[in-house]
Amino acid sequence: MVTKTIFKRTSQLLEDLNVKINEVCDDGNDLIKISEKALLIIDESIRKLKLLVSNHHFDHIAEEVIFFKKLKPQFISKFIYYSAVLDIESHKPAAGNKTLKKYYEAEQEKLRNFYVEHSEFYSYYKREATYLDHKIFVRNSYDLKMKLSSGFYNYDPSFTTSHDHLIARFISNGQFDQYLKKQIEGFSENATGKVLSPLNWTGSKVGLIELTYALYQMRCFNGGNIELSEVIKFVEKSLDCDLGNFHKTVFEIRNRKQGPTKFLNWSVTILTDIL
């Protein structure tokens, strides 16, 4: 199988995974059950991904780097994230808001300690540096002078490089930090649990979903490290509206005969006339 096909199948596998996770997230509010279901789905996708690439030989180092630096971490980060949510929610004490707030804040402190421990590589990651990529994102090619994970030798060498797991941790930690902030902020909201806003959406729901979905696909929220269902819930809460079965609406938008960007095209036309 050629690398181009590998990349194409990986992208399709990730898109399908995101759709399935969004459906799970939209199917109830029990975080433990949601996380358990999501982990099963993610595990299945990772196994398929492993079958795709384990015996594949990349013709160019740059291709292998792309896979292990950019593609694989998007799958593994989801598994790490939902594992963290499952762990924190299943061990959450039955206590008052003050205790629970401290409980979530303690998890934030663990994240901060992780970044301190890996500050040097985190800087490399955030600066989008590449000078070490040929060593740390290529299989069976690593530098023992660099800091390696204590469990590195337990990894499958056909599906692992020395640092792709850390990239996944950085991605998942970003999402998990947002999750923790949301839980903590929940203790400060008014009694109705609603965020008061002077804005109300008066356009069509389909138009709002189309706009939100476009921004989501452009990775405008949290650098793309967030599920569509979470973005939708934020929009609903912020604008005090109910977008209903957005999965069905997104499907219908993507399959329009006249194209998927009806609302966006109309917006561009209005702006063009004004400007």
N, C-alpha and C positions, 0 to 999 in steps of 0.2 A: 504494500500500500504506500502511495507517495505521500510526502509530508503535507501537501496541499489538501489532500483528502482527510488526513488526520485532523488538520486545523478546522476544516469545514464541519466534520462530524463532532468535534469538540464544541464548537460554537452552537451547533444544533442541540447537543446534549445539555449545554448550560442553559439555553433558552427554554427547553422543555422542563428542566429542573426548576427554574424560576417560576414558571407557570404553575407547576404542581405545588411548590411551597406556598405561593400566594393563595392558592385554593385552600390549602390546609389552614393557613393563618386566618382566612376569612370564614372558617367553619367553626366558630366558637371563640370563647375567651379564656378557656382553661389552658394556661401557659404550659403546664406539665404535659398534657395530652398533645398539644400542638407540637411541642418540642420532640416528643417521642415519635410522632408520626413523621415529622420533618426529617429526623435522623434516619429513619428507615428508608425514606425516599432518597436522601443524599447518599447513604451508603450504597444503594443500588447504582446510582449514577457514577460514583467513584469507582466501583468495581468495573463498570463498563469502560470508563476512562482508562483504567489500568490495563484492561485487555487490549485497548487500542494502541497503547504506546510502549508497553513493557518490552516487546520484542522488536520494536521499530528502531531502525538505525537512521538517525538524522544525517543528511548529506553535508549539512553545514552547521557549525557551532552556533551561529546566530539563530537558527531555527530551534535548536534544542533550548537555548536560553529563553526564547520567547515562550516556549511551552512551559518550562519550569519556573520562570519568573513572573509571567503574566497570566497564563491559562490555568494550570493546575491549582495554584493558590486560591482561585475563585471558588473552586469546589471544596477544598479542604477547609477554607475559612468558614464556610457555612456549617460544616460539621462541628468545628470548634465552637462556633457561636451558639448553636442550639444545644450543644453539650453543656456549655456554661450556664445557659438559661435554665436547662433542666436541673442542673446541680443546685443552683442558687434558689430556685423555686421549691424544689423538693426538700430542701433543708431549712426553709424559711420558718422562723419561730412564730408560734401563735402568740403574738404580743401586740402592744399598742403602736401607734404611729411613730412615737419617739424612738422606740427600740428598733422598729423596722427601718426607719431612716438611717440610724447608725449602722444597721446590718448592711444596707446597700452602700453606704459610704465606705465601709470597711473593704468592700469589693473594689471600689474605685481606688483605694490605696494600694491594693494588690496590683492593679493595672499600672499605677505610677511606678511602683517598685520594679515591675517588669521592664518598663521603658528605661529606667535608670540602669538596670543590669545589662541591657542590650543597646545602650545609647549610641555606641560607635556604629553598629550596623544600622540602627534606626536612622541615623544621620545619612548614611549611604543610600538607604531606601528613599528617604524624603527628598534628597537632592537629585534623585533619579540618576545616580552615578552608574557607570558601566565598566570601569577599569578592572573590576574583579569578577565580572560576570563569567568569563571563560573558566574560572576556577570553581565558583560556588553554585552555578546553575547548569552544570554539565555533569552527567552521571560518571561516577568513578574518577572524578577529578576534583580534588580538594587539597587544601593546604593545612597541614597539621599545626602550623604556627598560628593559625587563626582559631578563634574560640568556636568549638563545635558543641552541639547538643549532647548531653550525657547519654541520651538514648540513641545516638546516631547509628551505632552498629546494630541496632535492632531493626532498622528500616530495611525495606526491600531495595537493594541497589539498582534494580531495573526500573524502579518507579520513584526514585528519590535522589535528590542532590543534597549537598551539605546545608543549604540555606533556604530551600523553597518552603520548608515548614515554617520558618520564621516570618517569611512574607505573609503566609496565611495567618499567622498569629497577629501580625500588625493589622491586617484587614479586619479580622474578627474582633480584635480588641477595640477598634474604632467603632464598630457597630455595637459591641457590648457596652461600651462607655455611654453611647447614646441611649441604650436601653436603661442603664442604671440612672442616668439623669432624668429620664422620663418617669421612672418609678419614684424617685425622690421628689420631683416636682409635683407628683400626684398628691403628696401630703400637704401641699401649699395651695391647692385649688379651692375654689369656693365649695360650699356644701353640696351644690347640685352636680359638681364634677364637670362643669362646663366652663370653658374659657370665654369670658365676655369679650365680644368684638363688635365694633361699630359697623363692620362690613357684612353685607349679605349678598350672596351670589344670586343675581336675578336673570342670568342667561340660562341657556339650556344645560341640563345635566350632562348630556352627551358631549357638548362643547367643552365643559369643564374637565370631563374625563379624558377627552382627546388632548387637551392642553397639558394636563397632569402627566399623562402617559408619555407625551413627547419629551417633557422635561426629565422624566424618569429614564427614558431611553438615552438621553443625552448625558446621563450621569451627573445631573445638576444637584442632587441631594446626597450629602455625605460622600462625595466622590464615587457614587454608584454602589456603595456598600450598605445597601438598604433594600428591603423587599418592597414591591409595588403596593402590597396591602397596607404597609405601614405609612407610605406616602399618602395613600387614599384616605386612611383614617385621620391623618393629620389635617388634610384639606377639609374633610367633613367636619372635624372638630373646630378648626379655625373659622370656617365660614358657616357653621351651624346648619349643615345640610346633610341629606342622606343620598348617597350616590347609588344605592341599591346594588344589584348584581353587576359590579363593574367588570368582572371577568367576561360575561356575555357581551357587554357593551364594547369592550376592547376587541373581542373577536369580530363583532359586527363592523367595527371601525376598520380593522385590518383587511376586511374582505369586501369593502365597498367597491362597486363597479366604477364609480367616478373618482376613486382614490381615497386614501385614508386621512387626508388632511383638509377636509372641508372647512372646519372652523378656523384652522390656521391660515388657509388661503384667503378666507374672507377677512380675517384680521389684517393680513398683509395688504389687501386691497384698500381697506379703510385707512390704514396708516399712509399708504401711498397717496391717496387722495388728499389727506390732511397735510402731509409734508410736501 
